[in-house]
Amino acid sequence: MKKPLFLVLASLATGFLACKTIPITGRKQINLVPDAMITAMALTQYVSVVKSSATLSPHDERAQLVTHVGTKIQQAVEKYMQENNLGKDLQNFKWDYHTIDAATVNAWCMPGGKVVVYTGLLPYTQNENALAVVMGHEIAHAIARHGNERMSQGLLISLGGMILQEAMKEKKQQTQALFLGLYLVGSNLALALPNSRMQESEADRLGLIFAAMAGYDPDEAIPFWQRMNAANQNKVPEFLSTHPSDETRIKKLAALISEIKNKYYHQP
């Protein structure tokens, strides 16, 4: 068997063996990196970002709001996981919340429960319910192990590129560059981008459940995303994006809200 073909089969076998079902989503994921390693890497990055940014004092009202909402979401997550016999999946989580004073319209949660919200997001959330929808979504990414999945996919795509280069090393440089470029475009369009959009949809659903369980009205997801859609001036076709279009997201959320509200939301 030629070496390149052997490497292809080996890489496919590695990816297949690394697939495992994530109980909270019921979907198989590629996990090539140990969770402990992902958590350690995330903590290092988190500490670096917090130290190098204009992080608000815990006494700032905006930071207090983020911590308050995050803590309620955390409690809802812990309850949900216990009720579904998934409590062990939170054993490496050490929750922490910071608010960074920057115009960036973003929030994120790293593996292990490290949460950051940028003040640039707050004019769009406008209220505690909408902030809970966003934070629930970001925390859901960590709970569903999307970070590990994305890193593993990136590793497989990189490995495939190396195998392709090895297989074509006797070809002209222009031919190598052409086929490698086509491979990278194809792997992103066929694998990375669709999977990223699927992760976003999973996080939307789980995040809405967590927010509802924490006592936040899931109806607020629709006006929040409508505000985001109105402010988005740099739209790209959905098939070229890591996220569903705002229109698609709003439509899917609207279809979920009634069920989630009836099952999980108890108005405080």
Secondary structure as a PSIPRED ss2 file (coil, helix, strand):
# PSIPRED VFORMAT (PSIPRED V4.0)

   1 M C   1.000  0.000  0.000
   2 K C   1.000  0.000  0.000
   3 K H   0.000  1.000  0.000
   4 P H   0.000  1.000  0.000
   5 L H   0.000  1.000  0.000
   6 F H   0.000  1.000  0.000
   7 L H   0.000  1.000  0.000
   8 V H   0.000  1.000  0.000
   9 L H   0.000  1.000  0.000
  10 A H   0.000  1.000  0.000
  11 S H   0.000  1.000  0.000
  12 L H   0.000  1.000  0.000
  13 A H   0.000  1.000  0.000
  14 T H   0.000  1.000  0.000
  15 G H   0.000  1.000  0.000
  16 F H   0.000  1.000  0.000
  17 L H   0.000  1.000  0.000
  18 A C   1.000  0.000  0.000
  19 C E   0.000  0.000  1.000
  20 K E   0.000  0.000  1.000
  21 T E   0.000  0.000  1.000
  22 I E   0.000  0.000  1.000
  23 P C   1.000  0.000  0.000
  24 I C   1.000  0.000  0.000
  25 T C   1.000  0.000  0.000
  26 G C   1.000  0.000  0.000
  27 R E   0.000  0.000  1.000
  28 K E   0.000  0.000  1.000
  29 Q E   0.000  0.000  1.000
  30 I E   0.000  0.000  1.000
  31 N C   1.000  0.000  0.000
  32 L C   1.000  0.000  0.000
  33 V C   1.000  0.000  0.000
  34 P C   1.000  0.000  0.000
  35 D H   0.000  1.000  0.000
  36 A H   0.000  1.000  0.000
  37 M H   0.000  1.000  0.000
  38 I H   0.000  1.000  0.000
  39 T H   0.000  1.000  0.000
  40 A H   0.000  1.000  0.000
  41 M H   0.000  1.000  0.000
  42 A H   0.000  1.000  0.000
  43 L H   0.000  1.000  0.000
  44 T H   0.000  1.000  0.000
  45 Q H   0.000  1.000  0.000
  46 Y H   0.000  1.000  0.000
  47 V H   0.000  1.000  0.000
  48 S H   0.000  1.000  0.000
  49 V H   0.000  1.000  0.000
  50 V H   0.000  1.000  0.000
  51 K H   0.000  1.000  0.000
  52 S H   0.000  1.000  0.000
  53 S C   1.000  0.000  0.000
  54 A C   1.000  0.000  0.000
  55 T E   0.000  0.000  1.000
  56 L C   1.000  0.000  0.000
  57 S C   1.000  0.000  0.000
  58 P C   1.000  0.000  0.000
  59 H C   1.000  0.000  0.000
  60 D C   1.000  0.000  0.000
  61 E H   0.000  1.000  0.000
  62 R H   0.000  1.000  0.000
  63 A H   0.000  1.000  0.000
  64 Q H   0.000  1.000  0.000
  65 L H   0.000  1.000  0.000
  66 V H   0.000  1.000  0.000
  67 T H   0.000  1.000  0.000
  68 H H   0.000  1.000  0.000
  69 V H   0.000  1.000  0.000
  70 G H   0.000  1.000  0.000
  71 T H   0.000  1.000  0.000
  72 K H   0.000  1.000  0.000
  73 I H   0.000  1.000  0.000
  74 Q H   0.000  1.000  0.000
  75 Q H   0.000  1.000  0.000
  76 A H   0.000  1.000  0.000
  77 V H   0.000  1.000  0.000
  78 E H   0.000  1.000  0.000
  79 K H   0.000  1.000  0.000
  80 Y H   0.000  1.000  0.000
  81 M H   0.000  1.000  0.000
  82 Q H   0.000  1.000  0.000
  83 E H   0.000  1.000  0.000
  84 N C   1.000  0.000  0.000
  85 N C   1.000  0.000  0.000
  86 L C   1.000  0.000  0.000
  87 G H   0.000  1.000  0.000
  88 K H   0.000  1.000  0.000
  89 D H   0.000  1.000  0.000
  90 L H   0.000  1.000  0.000
  91 Q C   1.000  0.000  0.000
  92 N C   1.000  0.000  0.000
  93 F C   1.000  0.000  0.000
  94 K C   1.000  0.000  0.000
  95 W C   1.000  0.000  0.000
  96 D E   0.000  0.000  1.000
  97 Y E   0.000  0.000  1.000
  98 H E   0.000  0.000  1.000
  99 T E   0.000  0.000  1.000
 100 I E   0.000  0.000  1.000
 101 D C   1.000  0.000  0.000
 102 A C   1.000  0.000  0.000
 103 A C   1.000  0.000  0.000
 104 T C   1.000  0.000  0.000
 105 V C   1.000  0.000  0.000
 106 N C   1.000  0.000  0.000
 107 A E   0.000  0.000  1.000
 108 W E   0.000  0.000  1.000
 109 C E   0.000  0.000  1.000
 110 M E   0.000  0.000  1.000
 111 P C   1.000  0.000  0.000
 112 G C   1.000  0.000  0.000
 113 G C   1.000  0.000  0.000
 114 K E   0.000  0.000  1.000
 115 V E   0.000  0.000  1.000
 116 V E   0.000  0.000  1.000
 117 V E   0.000  0.000  1.000
 118 Y E   0.000  0.000  1.000
 119 T H   0.000  1.000  0.000
 120 G H   0.000  1.000  0.000
 121 L H   0.000  1.000  0.000
 122 L H   0.000  1.000  0.000
 123 P H   0.000  1.000  0.000
 124 Y H   0.000  1.000  0.000
 125 T H   0.000  1.000  0.000
 126 Q C   1.000  0.000  0.000
 127 N C   1.000  0.000  0.000
 128 E H   0.000  1.000  0.000
 129 N H   0.000  1.000  0.000
 130 A H   0.000  1.000  0.000
 131 L H   0.000  1.000  0.000
 132 A H   0.000  1.000  0.000
 133 V H   0.000  1.000  0.000
 134 V H   0.000  1.000  0.000
 135 M H   0.000  1.000  0.000
 136 G H   0.000  1.000  0.000
 137 H H   0.000  1.000  0.000
 138 E H   0.000  1.000  0.000
 139 I H   0.000  1.000  0.000
 140 A H   0.000  1.000  0.000
 141 H H   0.000  1.000  0.000
 142 A H   0.000  1.000  0.000
 143 I H   0.000  1.000  0.000
 144 A C   1.000  0.000  0.000
 145 R C   1.000  0.000  0.000
 146 H H   0.000  1.000  0.000
 147 G H   0.000  1.000  0.000
 148 N H   0.000  1.000  0.000
 149 E H   0.000  1.000  0.000
 150 R H   0.000  1.000  0.000
 151 M H   0.000  1.000  0.000
 152 S H   0.000  1.000  0.000
 153 Q H   0.000  1.000  0.000
 154 G H   0.000  1.000  0.000
 155 L H   0.000  1.000  0.000
 156 L H   0.000  1.000  0.000
 157 I H   0.000  1.000  0.000
 158 S H   0.000  1.000  0.000
 159 L H   0.000  1.000  0.000
 160 G H   0.000  1.000  0.000
 161 G H   0.000  1.000  0.000
 162 M H   0.000  1.000  0.000
 163 I H   0.000  1.000  0.000
 164 L H   0.000  1.000  0.000
 165 Q H   0.000  1.000  0.000
 166 E H   0.000  1.000  0.000
 167 A H   0.000  1.000  0.000
 168 M C   1.000  0.000  0.000
 169 K C   1.000  0.000  0.000
 170 E C   1.000  0.000  0.000
 171 K C   1.000  0.000  0.000
 172 K C   1.000  0.000  0.000
 173 Q H   0.000  1.000  0.000
 174 Q H   0.000  1.000  0.000
 175 T H   0.000  1.000  0.000
 176 Q H   0.000  1.000  0.000
 177 A H   0.000  1.000  0.000
 178 L H   0.000  1.000  0.000
 179 F H   0.000  1.000  0.000
 180 L H   0.000  1.000  0.000
 181 G H   0.000  1.000  0.000
 182 L H   0.000  1.000  0.000
 183 Y H   0.000  1.000  0.000
 184 L H   0.000  1.000  0.000
 185 V H   0.000  1.000  0.000
 186 G H   0.000  1.000  0.000
 187 S H   0.000  1.000  0.000
 188 N H   0.000  1.000  0.000
 189 L H   0.000  1.000  0.000
 190 A H   0.000  1.000  0.000
 191 L H   0.000  1.000  0.000
 192 A H   0.000  1.000  0.000
 193 L H   0.000  1.000  0.000
 194 P H   0.000  1.000  0.000
 195 N H   0.000  1.000  0.000
 196 S H   0.000  1.000  0.000
 197 R H   0.000  1.000  0.000
 198 M H   0.000  1.000  0.000
 199 Q H   0.000  1.000  0.000
 200 E H   0.000  1.000  0.000
 201 S H   0.000  1.000  0.000
 202 E H   0.000  1.000  0.000
 203 A H   0.000  1.000  0.000
 204 D H   0.000  1.000  0.000
 205 R H   0.000  1.000  0.000
 206 L H   0.000  1.000  0.000
 207 G H   0.000  1.000  0.000
 208 L H   0.000  1.000  0.000
 209 I H   0.000  1.000  0.000
 210 F H   0.000  1.000  0.000
 211 A H   0.000  1.000  0.000
 212 A H   0.000  1.000  0.000
 213 M H   0.000  1.000  0.000
 214 A C   1.000  0.000  0.000
 215 G C   1.000  0.000  0.000
 216 Y C   1.000  0.000  0.000
 217 D C   1.000  0.000  0.000
 218 P H   0.000  1.000  0.000
 219 D H   0.000  1.000  0.000
 220 E H   0.000  1.000  0.000
 221 A H   0.000  1.000  0.000
 222 I H   0.000  1.000  0.000
 223 P H   0.000  1.000  0.000
 224 F H   0.000  1.000  0.000
 225 W H   0.000  1.000  0.000
 226 Q H   0.000  1.000  0.000
 227 R H   0.000  1.000  0.000
 228 M H   0.000  1.000  0.000
 229 N H   0.000  1.000  0.000
 230 A H   0.000  1.000  0.000
 231 A H   0.000  1.000  0.000
 232 N C   1.000  0.000  0.000
 233 Q C   1.000  0.000  0.000
 234 N C   1.000  0.000  0.000
 235 K C   1.000  0.000  0.000
 236 V C   1.000  0.000  0.000
 237 P C   1.000  0.000  0.000
 238 E H   0.000  1.000  0.000
 239 F H   0.000  1.000  0.000
 240 L H   0.000  1.000  0.000
 241 S C   1.000  0.000  0.000
 242 T C   1.000  0.000  0.000
 243 H C   1.000  0.000  0.000
 244 P C   1.000  0.000  0.000
 245 S C   1.000  0.000  0.000
 246 D H   0.000  1.000  0.000
 247 E H   0.000  1.000  0.000
 248 T H   0.000  1.000  0.000
 249 R H   0.000  1.000  0.000
 250 I H   0.000  1.000  0.000
 251 K H   0.000  1.000  0.000
 252 K H   0.000  1.000  0.000
 253 L H   0.000  1.000  0.000
 254 A H   0.000  1.000  0.000
 255 A H   0.000  1.000  0.000
 256 L H   0.000  1.000  0.000
 257 I H   0.000  1.000  0.000
 258 S H   0.000  1.000  0.000
 259 E H   0.000  1.000  0.000
 260 I H   0.000  1.000  0.000
 261 K H   0.000  1.000  0.000
 262 N H   0.000  1.000  0.000
 263 K H   0.000  1.000  0.000
 264 Y H   0.000  1.000  0.000
 265 Y C   1.000  0.000  0.000
 266 H C   1.000  0.000  0.000
 267 Q C   1.000  0.000  0.000
 268 P C   1.000  0.000  0.000
